[in-house]
Amino acid sequence: MQPVEIYTSPLCGFCHAAKRLLSQKGVNFSEIDVARQPERRAEMTQRAKGGRTVPQIFIGDTHVGGCDELFALERAGKLDALLAA
């Protein structure tokens, strides 16, 4: 399974929804809380090609985007393949 990283903040409902979906699928992920580690926000923005909102989700080397994009992959039946690649 590909490594999954998700940049989050504690009060973000979209972050909680994305983490819940990943957890329901049995996916282990690394969480980077940009509220507690504000120095990591610049790293997130650079990796996300300018994306400033949370969550920003990475599966392996692929930048998925945010919660909406993660759920779109799931609805399209493409998330499992990306995770397994």
C-alpha positions in Angstrom: 0.0 0.0 0.0 1.2 3.5 -0.9 2.1 5.8 2.0 -0.5 8.4 2.7 0.1 11.9 4.2 -2.6 14.4 5.1 -2.1 18.0 6.1 -4.8 19.0 8.6 -5.9 21.3 11.3 -8.0 20.3 14.3 -11.1 22.3 13.7 -11.5 21.4 10.0 -14.6 19.3 9.3 -13.3 18.4 5.9 -10.1 17.1 7.5 -12.1 14.9 9.8 -14.2 13.5 6.9 -11.1 12.7 4.9 -9.5 10.9 7.8 -12.7 9.1 8.6 -12.9 7.7 5.0 -9.3 6.6 5.1 -9.7 5.0 8.4 -12.8 3.2 7.3 -10.8 1.8 4.4 -8.1 0.5 6.8 -5.6 3.0 5.5 -2.7 4.0 7.8 -1.8 7.7 7.2 0.7 10.3 8.5 -1.1 13.4 9.8 0.7 16.8 9.7 -1.2 19.3 11.9 -0.4 22.7 10.4 -2.0 24.4 13.4 0.4 22.8 15.8 3.3 22.9 13.3 2.8 26.2 11.5 6.3 25.9 9.9 5.0 22.9 7.9 2.3 25.1 6.1 4.9 26.4 3.6 6.0 22.9 2.9 2.3 21.9 2.3 1.7 24.8 0.0 4.8 24.0 -2.0 4.0 20.3 -2.3 0.4 21.1 -3.2 1.4 23.4 -6.0 -0.1 26.5 -4.2 -2.9 24.7 -2.3 -3.3 26.6 0.9 -6.4 25.0 2.4 -6.6 21.8 4.5 -6.8 19.0 4.0 -4.1 18.4 1.4 -3.8 14.7 0.8 -0.9 12.8 -0.8 -0.9 9.2 -1.8 2.6 8.1 -2.6 3.9 10.8 -5.0 0.4 11.8 -6.1 -1.2 14.9 -4.8 -4.9 14.0 -4.5 -6.0 17.4 -3.4 -8.6 18.0 -0.7 -11.5 16.1 0.8 -13.8 16.6 -2.2 -11.2 15.1 -4.6 -10.6 12.2 -2.2 -14.3 11.4 -2.1 -14.6 11.8 -5.9 -11.9 9.2 -6.3 -13.8 6.9 -4.0 -17.1 7.4 -5.9 -15.4 6.8 -9.2 -13.9 3.5 -7.9 -10.3 4.8 -8.3 -9.2 5.3 -4.7 -8.4 1.6 -4.0 -6.3 1.3 -7.1 -4.3 4.5 -6.2 -3.8 3.2 -2.7 -2.6 -0.2 -3.9 -0.3 1.1 -6.8 
